[in-house]
Amino acid sequence: MIAHVGDRLVLDGTNLDVGRVGVITVVCHDDGAPPYHVRWLEDGRITMIFPGAEAHIEPWDDETADPVRH
């Protein structure tokens, strides 16, 4: 998994969870590999995460841009 600051991290839901979406605020490695610091859209909390198989990256673009970032 490779990500950049501003990309969205999407955790797909399981049968007990509806999933989460967050904006990546820090990428800890120059090659874009995890861990990432993510600001979760649902509550604004920031956590560090090593995403698993249930996660995928949505690259940042103008349509998904985070208004806080601008």
LOVEX-628778 format. One record per atom (N, C-alpha, C): residue in one letter; x, y, z. Coordinates in steps of 0.02 Angstrom, whole numbers, padded with zeros to 5 digits, always signed. Layout:
REM residues N
AXYZ...
***
This chain:
REM residues 70
M+00043-00058+00000M+00000+00000+00000M+00045+00062+00000I+00031+00107-00046I+00069+00169-00052I+00019+00227-00048A+00035+00278-00008A-00009+00335+00000A+00030+00400+00003H-00006+00456-00004H+00022+00522+00001H-00022+00564+00048V+00007+00616+00075V-00032+00661+00117V-00091+00688+00076G-00150+00687+00105G-00211+00710+00072G-00253+00654+00043D-00222+00595+00031D-00262+00538+00008D-00311+00517+00063R-00363+00483+00042R-00411+00456+00091R-00395+00383+00103L-00400+00364+00167L-00393+00294+00186L-00463+00270+00202V-00485+00218+00169V-00552+00190+00178V-00545+00121+00209L-00575+00112+00268L-00578+00046+00300L-00646+00017+00284D-00647-00036+00246D-00710-00068+00228D-00742-00098+00289G-00807-00095+00293G-00844-00121+00350G-00846-00197+00351T-00854-00222+00410T-00865-00294+00419T-00939-00303+00435N-00960-00362+00451N-01030-00372+00467N-01051-00337+00531L-01004-00314+00572L-01021-00278+00634L-01005-00204+00630D-00968-00183+00579D-00944-00115+00575D-00962-00087+00506V-00978-00023+00503V-00997+00008+00439V-00937+00038+00403G-00878+00036+00431G-00819+00062+00398G-00803+00132+00421R-00744+00156+00401R-00721+00223+00419R-00684+00253+00360V-00685+00319+00356V-00647+00355+00306V-00608+00410+00341G-00545+00417+00321G-00503+00469+00350G-00457+00498+00298V-00429+00557+00314V-00381+00590+00270V-00312+00579+00300I-00266+00558+00258I-00197+00546+00280I-00163+00613+00290T-00138+00625+00350T-00105+00688+00367T-00030+00682+00370V-00004+00622+00383V+00067+00610+00386V+00082+00541+00357V+00131+00537+00313V+00157+00474+00288V+00227+00467+00318C+00238+00414+00357C+00299+00408+00396C+00360+00386+00357H+00352+00360+00297H+00408+00336+00257H+00409+00372+00190D+00469+00387+00166D+00476+00422+00102D+00447+00384+00043D+00443+00318+00048D+00416+00278-00008D+00340+00272-00006G+00307+00305+00042G+00234+00304+00046G+00204+00245+00082A+00247+00203+00112A+00224+00144+00148A+00198+00163+00218P+00155+00121+00246P+00130+00134+00314P+00186+00131+00365P+00173+00159+00424P+00109+00182+00451P+00092+00252+00427Y+00028+00270+00438Y+00002+00336+00420Y-00031+00367+00481H-00029+00433+00483H-00071+00469+00531H-00133+00489+00493V-00191+00474+00520V-00255+00484+00485V-00302+00525+00529R-00332+00577+00499R-00385+00615+00532R-00451+00587+00508W-00488+00556+00554W-00551+00523+00537W-00606+00574+00526L-00642+00568+00471L-00693+00617+00453L-00752+00617+00501E-00767+00560+00532E-00826+00555+00575E-00819+00596+00640D-00757+00603+00666D-00750+00637+00731D-00689+00683+00735G-00648+00686+00683G-00590+00731+00683G-00530+00705+00721R-00536+00647+00752R-00480+00620+00790R-00425+00599+00743I-00363+00603+00767I-00305+00583+00728I-00273+00522+00762T-00262+00470+00722T-00230+00410+00748T-00176+00387+00699M-00129+00347+00724M-00080+00315+00681M-00105+00245+00666I-00099+00224+00603I-00127+00160+00583I-00080+00124+00534F-00076+00059+00542F-00046+00013+00494F-00105-00022+00461P-00129+00002+00403P-00189-00027+00373P-00180-00100+00354G-00235-00137+00362G-00236-00208+00345G-00271-00220+00278A-00289-00282+00268A-00320-00303+00205A-00388-00272+00193E-00421-00248+00246E-00487-00217+00239E-00484-00145+00217A-00424-00118+00206A-00415-00047+00190A-00394-00038+00117H-00412+00021+00090H-00387+00042+00025H-00379+00117+00024I-00338+00140-00023I-00322+00211-00030I-00362+00240-00088E-00391+00299-00076E-00422+00338-00130E-00377+00399-00140P-00343+00404-00197P-00297+00460-00208P-00333+00527-00204W-00297+00577-00178W-00324+00644-00172W-00335+00673-00241D-00392+00706-00250D-00404+00745-00310D-00452+00802-00292D-00467+00846-00339D-00508+00904-00324D-00578+00886-00299E-00606+00830-00323E-00673+00811-00303E-00676+00783-00232T-00622+00752-00209T-00622+00724-00141T-00579+00766-00094A-00560+00825-00116A-00514+00867-00077A-00544+00882-00009D-00501+00884+00040D-00520+00900+00108D-00517+00976+00116P-00574+01009+00129P-00573+01082+00135P-00529+01108+00191V-00515+01068+00242V-00472+01090+00296V-00400+01096+00272R-00383+01057+00223R-00315+01055+00198R-00298+01118+00158H-00347+01152+00130H-00334+01211+00087H-00327+01273+00128
***
